């Protein structure tokens, strides 16, 4: 069997990152364990979460997803088999920030909930312009030197701040961002394509796009006149209000039919083909939703199909 793993710094990851935002929210612990078990059984090894998941859910205070994943590690004894990504600094509704103190306490809280002594990929969740890059890069570098973090990464950052952080890492010989997690998919291309993607390419950063399926819109279940019982129905349905949304669905329908594939698989395959993208990030609330996501590892679209999708999403 060909090796399908991709590289992020010194890490080797499956081409589908499994999102943990639903764990402890729309998936309880038993459902979450079932999804994680099925993902691992299929060869998946790249699990993504954040310290604040899922603070937005009624009754939750944040940390629920990390706690579920930590309990799973403890019950399965498989921590060494998983590339674990989590994030710091993303307080809700306002960012908690990226001060050295927040990073230092944040990592300890995450390690405790995750029941592990190291994090493979540690993201700054949101940029904090009030903190100089020197402060948070130095704090992250300390975690790497202590063995608590293997690689560092950035989510929700501008090209300018990314360049500034990378330049400081280079000039001072400190840990350097290996990956970026941008909002990027077939119906949302503007936030990543351009200066940010160019910077990632120039510095050899791996992109792990979030909302890869546009809150479920790119699965094809949200159509004009359709009613979907989902916590994400509102955010997914808004894509039908533009000309781009229905146009993208039509192109996905055509390409999916040619491969006898799910729309979600095709949408992820388009994303996986984009420069700098190493592993799209998608979550599954149920085991039944997983196969369409995992199939991205095997689906190869033709140049003509990729062009059709790209043009539909312009």
N, C-alpha and C positions, 0 to 999 in steps of 0.2 A: 504494500500500500504506500502510495506516494506521501511524503511528509507535507501536510497542509499548513503546518504551523508558520506563523509570521513573527517577525522580530520587533520588539520595542526595547531599545537599549539592549540590555543583557537578558531580557525576558523573552520567552518563546510562547506565543499565544495562539489559540484557536481563532479562525477567521470570523467567528461570531462571538462578540462579547455579550454575556447575559446580564441584562439590567436587573438590579435588585430593588428598584424603586417600588415595586408592587408588594414586596415581602413585608408582612406586618401591616399591609394596607388592604388592597383588594384580594390578596392571597394570605390566608392565615398560616400559622406555622406548619401545619400538616400539608397543606397545598404547596407551600414554598419548598418544603423538604422533597415532595414528589417531583417538582419541577427541577430542582437542583440535582436530584438523583438521576433523572432522565437525561439531563444535559451532560452530566459527567459520564453516564453510561454510553452516550453517543460520541464520546471523545472530547467533549467541551472541557476547557480548563480556565476560562477567563471570566471572572465574576466581578461585576462593578456595582458599588454602592456609594453611600455618602453618610456622613454623620447626622445630617438633618432628615434623612428619609425615615418616617413619613410624617413630619411635623404638621403638614397641612390637613391631615385626616382628623376628624373630630375625635377627641379623647387621646390622641397621640401627642407626644412631646418631643419626638425626634429620637433617633437611635434604634428604632424598632427593627429596621432592616438589618443593621449590623448585628443586633442581638440574635435575630433568626439565623443569620449566616454563621455566627459564632456557635450557636447551639448545634447547627448542622455539622460543623467541623468536629465538635466535641463528640457527637454521637457516631460519626462515620470514621473518625481518625484519619482524615484525608487531607489535612491542611497542606502538606508538602506537594500534593498533586494539583493544587489550584493556584493560579496567578490572581491574586486578590488586589483589586483597586478600590480605594475609598478616597474621600475628599475632606478638606478642612476649610473653615471660614465662611460657610454659606448659611448664616443665620436667616431665619424667615420671620417677618417679611424683609427686614433689612439685613444685609451682610454683616456677620459678626466681625469681619475684617481679617487681616493677615498680619497682625502684630506678632512679634516673636512669642509673646506670652500666650496668645490664642493658639498658635501652632503647637507650642510646647504642651499646653494642657489638652488641646484637641486630640493630639496623637495618643496620649495616655488613655483618654476616654474611649477612643476607637479601639485601641488594642484590648482594653478590658472587655468591651462588649463583644468583640470579634473572637475573644478567647485565644489570642495568638500573641507571639512576641515580635512579629514583624509584619509589615505591609509591603507588598511587592511594588505597587504603583500608587503614589500618593499625590493627589491633585490639589492645587489651590482652586477652590470651587468657583469663586468669583474674584476678579481683581479688586483690590482695595487701593485706589489712587492716593489715599492719605498716608499710606505706608511706602517708604522708599524700597525699591527692589533689593537694595543692599541688605535691608533688615530681614525680609522674608526668605531670600535665597540663603542667607547665612544661617537662619533658623532651620531651614530644610536640610542644608548641608550637614548640620550638627546631627540631625536624625539619621542621615545616611552613615555618617562616621560611627554613630552609636549602634548601627546594625538594626535600627527599628524600621528603616525604609530602604528599599533596594533601588528604586528609580523614582524620580519626581516628574510631575507633569502639570499642565495648566488647562483649566476650562474657563470659558467666558472671559477672554482676555483680548485686548486690541493688538494689532500688529506692532504698534509702536512700543507698547509695554513689553510685549514678548521679546522684541529685539533688544530692548534695554536690559531685560533680565538675562538673556543669553549672553550679551556682551559683558555684563558684570561677572557671570559665572566663568567665562573665558579668561577675563583679565585677572581674576583673583584665584583661579584654579579650584573653584568650588563646584559642587554638584550642579548639573545642568539639566534643564527640562529635556526629557526624551520623547514626550508625547503631548498632544493637544486634544482636547475634547470639545469640538465646536458643535453648534446647532446646524445640522446640514442634512438635507434629503432632497428628493426629486421636486418637491414643491416649495422648498426653502433653501435657495442656493446663495442668496445675496450676502448673508452674514459671514460665510466662509470664503467663497471664491473671490479672488482679488488679493489684496495685500496680505491677509492672514494666511491663506493657502500658499502664497508665494514665499512668505517667510518660513513656513513649515518645510517647504520643498528645499529652500536654500540651505537650511540647517539640518536637514535629514530627520525631521521630527515625524513621528507616526501619528496619524489622525485616527481618532476613535469617535466617530460622530454620534451624538445623542439625538433623540427624536428621529431616528433613522426611518421610521415608518409614519412620521407626522401624526403622532398620537393615535395611530391605527388607521388613518385615512388611506394610506397606501396598501392596506390589506384588501381594499375594494368593497368592504362591507358598508361603507357610507356612500349611499347613492341618492340622487334626487328622489324624494318621497319615501325613503326608507327610514324606519325608526329602529335605532340600535340601543339596547339596554346596556350602557357602559358608563363608567365614571368619567370617560374621556369623550363622550359623544359631542359635547359642546365644542371642545377645542378641535376635534377632528372635522366636525360638520362645517366649520367656517371655510374650509378649503373649497367647498362647493360654490361659494359665493364669487369666486374669481373665474375668469375664463381658463386660467392655467389648470385648475384642479380637474375639471371634467376632461380636458384635453390630455392630461397625463394619465388619467384612468383609462381612456380609450387606447392609448399607446400601450399601456401595461396589459390590457385585455388581449391585444393582438399578439404581443411578444409571449405572454404567458400561455396562450393557446398553442403557439408554435412549439413550445417545449413541454406541454402538458404539466405546467408548473403553477404554483400559487402566485398570485399577484405580489404578495409580500416577498417571496423569494426573488422575483425579478427586480423589485424595487431595491432590495438589499444588494443584489448582484450588480446593478448599475452603480450603486454607491461604492461597492468594493473595487470597481474598475477605475475609480477616479484617482488621479495623482495624489499621493501621500496617504490615502486611506488604507489602513492596515486591517481594521476589524470594525464593521458597523456594530452599534450597540442597540439591542432590542430586548424587551422584556416579555415574559410569558406568564400569565396568571394561572394557566392550566397546562398540564402535560400535552393536551391535544393541540395547543398552539405552537409547540416547539418544533415539530418536523419541518414546517414551512420556513422557519428561521434557520435551522441547522443546514437546510438544503443549499444555502448560499455557498457552502464550501465546494459543492459539486457542479453548480450551474455556471456554464461559460456562455456568455452572450456573444453574438457575432458583432463585428464592427458596425454593420448596417443597423442592427437592433439597438446598439448603444447610441448611435447617431439619432435614430428615431425617438428614443426616450429623451435624449438631451435636447433635441429641437422642440419636442412637445412641452418641455419644462422651461423653455426660455421665457 
